[in-house]
Amino acid sequence: MPDTLEPQLKVSFRKSIAMGPGKASLLDSIEKNGSISAAARELGMSYRRAWILVDTMNQCFAAALVETLTGGTRGGGAQVTEFGKEVLLRYRAMERKATNSVRTEMSEFSEYMR
């Protein structure tokens, strides 16, 4: 039996996944590091992949979740917008509710796993 079995909440919008565990982790890392490239490194993904995920999120929502900063002596950077922080907060709340609502079933389901 596996150590833990957890559901994943993915929110689809049209043909894209607007928010899911990976995108939420990317937002957390951008907030922490102030940079898409630093967030990508921390999460073990390419900058290009991180940029595509940020672009997808920004296109799916009514306002940008991440803003990029240009120039300056230290170069650019990125920041999670106030709207992005609110979206992330609500997503994390939905994630907790979803996990709690299927806790018993997940425990029983895990018996079917190798």
C-alpha positions in Angstrom: 0.0 0.0 0.0 1.4 3.5 -0.9 2.5 5.9 1.8 0.0 8.5 0.8 -2.6 8.9 -1.9 -3.8 12.4 -2.6 -6.3 13.9 -5.0 -5.3 16.8 -7.2 -7.6 19.7 -8.0 -7.3 21.0 -11.5 -9.4 23.9 -12.7 -10.0 23.9 -16.5 -11.0 26.9 -18.5 -11.8 26.2 -22.2 -9.0 23.9 -23.3 -6.4 25.0 -20.7 -5.8 24.0 -17.1 -6.1 27.5 -15.5 -4.9 26.3 -12.1 -3.6 23.1 -10.7 -1.0 22.0 -8.1 2.0 22.8 -10.3 0.8 26.2 -11.2 0.0 27.0 -7.6 3.6 25.9 -6.6 5.0 28.1 -9.4 3.1 31.1 -8.0 4.3 30.4 -4.5 7.9 30.2 -5.8 7.6 33.4 -7.9 6.3 35.1 -4.8 9.2 33.8 -2.7 12.0 34.4 -5.3 10.7 37.5 -7.2 11.7 35.9 -10.5 10.3 33.4 -13.0 13.7 32.0 -13.7 14.6 31.5 -10.0 11.2 29.9 -9.4 11.8 27.5 -12.4 15.2 26.6 -11.0 13.7 25.9 -7.5 11.0 23.7 -9.0 13.4 21.9 -11.4 11.7 23.1 -14.6 13.0 25.0 -17.6 12.5 28.8 -17.8 10.5 28.2 -21.0 8.1 25.8 -19.2 7.6 28.2 -16.3 7.0 31.1 -18.7 4.4 29.0 -20.6 2.6 28.2 -17.4 2.6 31.8 -16.3 1.3 32.9 -19.7 -1.5 30.3 -19.6 -2.6 31.5 -16.2 -2.5 35.1 -17.2 -4.6 34.4 -20.3 -7.2 32.3 -18.4 -8.0 34.8 -15.7 -9.8 38.2 -15.8 -6.5 39.9 -14.8 -2.8 39.0 -14.7 -1.7 36.7 -11.9 2.0 37.5 -12.5 3.5 40.7 -13.7 7.0 40.9 -15.1 9.4 43.7 -14.3 11.9 45.0 -16.8 15.3 46.7 -16.7 16.9 48.3 -13.7 20.4 47.6 -12.4 19.5 44.2 -11.2 17.6 43.3 -14.4 14.0 42.4 -14.4 12.0 40.1 -12.2 8.4 39.1 -11.6 5.8 39.4 -8.9 2.5 37.8 -8.1 -0.2 40.5 -8.3 -2.7 41.1 -5.6 -5.3 39.4 -7.9 -2.9 36.5 -8.2 -2.5 36.2 -4.5 -6.3 36.1 -4.1 -6.7 33.5 -6.8 -4.0 31.3 -5.1 -5.6 31.8 -1.7 -9.0 30.6 -3.1 -7.4 27.7 -5.0 -5.7 26.5 -1.8 -9.0 26.7 0.1 -10.8 24.6 -2.6 -7.9 22.2 -2.6 -8.2 21.6 1.1 -12.0 21.2 0.9 -11.7 18.7 -2.0 -9.1 16.7 -0.1 -11.1 16.6 3.1 -14.3 15.7 1.3 -12.8 12.5 -0.2 -10.5 11.5 2.7 -12.4 8.3 3.6 -12.8 7.2 0.0 -9.1 7.9 -0.8 -8.1 5.7 2.2 -10.3 2.9 0.9 -9.2 3.4 -2.7 -5.5 3.2 -1.7 -6.1 -0.5 -0.9 -6.3 -1.1 -4.6 -2.8 0.4 -5.2 0.4 -1.6 -5.4 
